[in-house]
Amino acid sequence: MLRIPLLDEAERILEKYQDHPKVHSSDILLPVYSNQKTNQYLREITKAVKIDKELSFHAARHTFATTVTLANGVPIETVSKLLGHTKLSTTQIYARAIDSKISDDIKRLQERL
């Protein structure tokens, strides 16, 4: 169990799905589909919007960890909790993927100095 404050967009998404049949009669906040079904939906979406890249639930988690959180300065300990990792070393794999951020951080430091 983890308590986190929600971004405004996340709250709007929860409100949108509050009357969904899978949510309405249970204690979940969003309709939950299997990994296989989610990946199938992602393939349909990419085809419909003509994205020439294979998306997956794993890629979505990776993007959240790297692009949304770590690259925007969220501490790795927080990202680890959000992803449900029990060991920080698991999350550190994502941090290695954003080496470009190190260059940007040093550039900003240089500008400040």
Secondary structure, 3 states (H helix, E strand, C coil): CCCCCCCHHHHHHHHHHCCCHHHHCCCCCCCCCCHHHHHHHHHHHHHHCCCCCCCCHHHHHHHHHHHHHHHHCCCHHHHHHHHCCCCHHHHHHHHHCCHHHHHHHHHHHHHHC
